[in-house]
C-alpha cells in the first residue's frame, strides 16, 4: 500500500512538455526577429501547455514566464532600434 507504483503518462502530457519547450525557443528567437509575428503564437503555445498540465507543469509555467518577458523585451528592443514589429 505504501509502495510507489509508477503510472503511465498520457501522450498529452508529453505533448505539453514539447509545446512548452517550443514556446520558449520561439519566443527567444522572437526577441531579435519580428516580435509580434513570433511571440504572440508562442504565448498561445505556452498557455496551451500549461492548461494541459501533467508532469511538465513547471516547464509550462517557465514557458509562460519566458514568453511574457520575451514579449516585453522584444517590443522594447524593436521600438528602441526602430526595427519593424510585424
Residue pairs with C-beta under 8 A, 6 or more apart in sequence:
9 54
9 55
10 54
12 52
12 54
13 52
13 53
13 54
13 55
13 56
14 54
14 56
15 52
16 48
16 49
16 50
16 52
16 53
16 54
16 56
16 60
17 49
17 54
17 55
17 56
17 59
17 60
19 45
19 46
19 48
19 49
19 52
19 60
19 63
20 45
20 46
20 49
20 50
20 56
20 59
20 60
20 62
20 63
21 59
21 63
22 42
22 45
23 42
23 43
23 45
23 46
23 49
23 63
23 66
23 67
24 42
24 46
24 62
24 63
24 66
24 67
26 38
26 39
26 41
26 42
26 45
27 38
27 39
27 42
27 43
27 46
27 66
27 67
27 70
27 71
27 74
28 66
28 70
29 38
30 37
30 38
30 39
30 42
30 70
30 74
31 39
31 70
31 73
31 74
31 77
32 74
32 77
34 84
34 85
34 86
35 70
35 71
35 74
35 75
35 77
35 78
35 85
36 75
36 85
36 86
37 86
39 67
39 70
39 71
39 74
40 71
42 67
42 70
43 64
43 67
43 68
43 71
45 63
46 60
46 63
46 64
46 66
46 67
47 64
49 56
49 59
49 60
49 63
50 57
50 60
50 61
50 63
50 64
52 60
53 60
75 85
77 83
78 84
78 85
79 85
